[in-house]
């Protein structure tokens, strides 16, 4: 794979790259509409492929928060065109890495020493590159290590990247009023946290200590003495990325075993720790030779405050969803309904979230749930298509919902998609045995 010798870091450089990418997308649309004149039956498949290719090519050279957005979008399989999902999924664990000279320079800048002065062996060629950092193999005292090095400049470009994305997001999601700033601040704060590897090291050690008792789940050990704010060192873990495993696995018992471990891991974090690894994409999980789930990368950990946790999970209860008064109260608590809503907006969003929650909470309604159920995911896709085509939604104030929805919903979208890929059947409340 071609390596990168330079990452644009200034606001002007990054804005120029985004403008160039936008121009390519514009040309794709012109070409599409020209061809459609000749062939009225032409669909948007080729347009989506070209746009996904050009957008991803632009973002992968910027890395950082720009590429992280693509990674987040790739988890939303039910709402994005397939071409975008496939292309953006590459941002999870396979993007062009930094060149070896730039790696060595970046390491020395952030650690004060060359990696060859610290490790017995160090491979300056990356084995795994993602949105914020890339991983290198090293050897110390006979132990194989993974050394994750953050791309230069990504932390300093987060605010400017989001300021460029903000106007587009406001139009896309119909956000109105000053309150919309809370959503962008939530994303900005979380991305800034993800660039703090000292924080990630602390979070990783805490999660490992709390969750290592969960069966069929393993973690790397982390090494503070070989880590810094921009470098983090851990055990080298072997195995297949979860997406590779699901593509090859034909044993439903193994799929159920892995799926149960994944589900228990997330339910334990959410309901016991009240914080969660909010980045559940295939690049953050391996399956080892013992068919155990290996959990990696705890840069994105979301704290779940009680004033959000309680009403959010009370909506799992059918007695709450099907009681108009209780349901309405919870929607107000979660800021889905607003006191300044018109009567039309109250009715519209109450009906909308009733349909959404009645579907999304189905995995919690029984003792077991089969995530290979194509009807369940088909209905999610249909619901997304329905809202995408609903012209009334564009007339409503889309600025609603607690800021905590961003990462909690992202967690559940990602988790559901991973469970669907595994085709796993799980025991919903099995995680509770680990509370003792």
C-alpha positions, 0 to 999 in steps of 0.5 A: 500500500502506498505510504504518506509522507505528509498530512495537511494540518493547517485549516487552509490546507485541509479546507482546500482538500475538502473543496477539491473533493467537493468539486469531484463530487459535483462533476460526478453529479453532472456526469450522472444527470447527463447520462440520465437524459440519454438513459432515463432508467439509470439508477444511482449505483454508479454515482454512489460508487464514484462519490464514495470513492472520491470522498474517501480518497479525500478524507484518507489523506486528511486522516484525523477527525475527517476520516473518523466521521467516515468511520462512524458513518460506515457503521450505519449500514441501514441508512447509507447507500451500500457503496458508501458503507463498503468504501468508508469501512476501509477507514476502520483498519485499512488506510494508507499509512505514514512512511517509515521516515515520518514514523521515526520522526513522529515517534522521536518528537513525542517520546524524546527517543528513537524507537530503536533506543527503547525496543529490541526490535521495531518495524517502522512499516505499519501493519495497521493504519486507521483514522487517528493512529497506526500500529507497528510491531515491536519486540521487548525482552522476547515479548511481541508488542503493538505500538500505536503512534498518533498521526502528527497534527490530528489533535490540533485540526479537530476544531477546524475540521468540525467547523467546516463540517458544521454547516453541512450537518446543520442542513442535513439534520435540519438543526435550528437554534443555538442549542445545536452547538451542544451536539457539535461540542459533544463530538468535538470533546470526544474526538479530543479525548481520542487523541489523548493516548494517556487517557486511553491508556488509563481507560483501557486498564480500567476496562480490562480490570473490570471486564476480564472476568467475562467468558470468551473475552480477552484483552491485551496488557498495556505498558505505561513505561512505553507509552505517552500522550501520542504513543500507546504500547500494548501486547501484540494480539493475534487473530482475524478482524471480526469482519474477516471472521464473519465472512469465513465462519460457517459454525453457528455455535462459534458465532453464538459464543463470540456474539454472547461474549460481545453482547455481555461485554457491552451490557456489562459496561452499560448497565454496571460500569455506566460507561461504554466502549462507544466505537464498536466497529470490526477493526476494534475486535479480533477473534483468536485461534481459541475462538475468543473475542479480543477487544482493542482500542479504548480511546472512545469511552462514553460516560453514561449519566444517570439522568440519561441512563434511567429514562433511556432504558425505561423505554425498553419496558413495553408498559412504558412504550405502550402507555401514552402518558409515561411514554410522553414523559420519557420523551420530554426527559430525553429532550426528544420532545421540547416545551416549545414544540408545536402541537403538530411537532409533538404528535409527529415526533411521538409517533416517529419515536414510538415506531423507532423504539418499538422496533429497536428495543425488540432484542430486549423483549425476550430471554433470547434474541436471534440477530440473524433475523433478516426481518428485524434488520429489514424493518430497520432499513425500511424505517430509515427509508421511510424517514429519508423520504418523509418531506414533513420531517424537513419542516420540523425542528431537528434540534432535539434529543439529549447530546448523549444520544450521539454516542449511545445510539452509535454504540447500539447501531454498531453493536447490532450490526456486528451481531447481525454479521455474526448471525448470533443468537444470544441470552439477553441478560446473561451479563448479570451473572458477572455483577456478583 
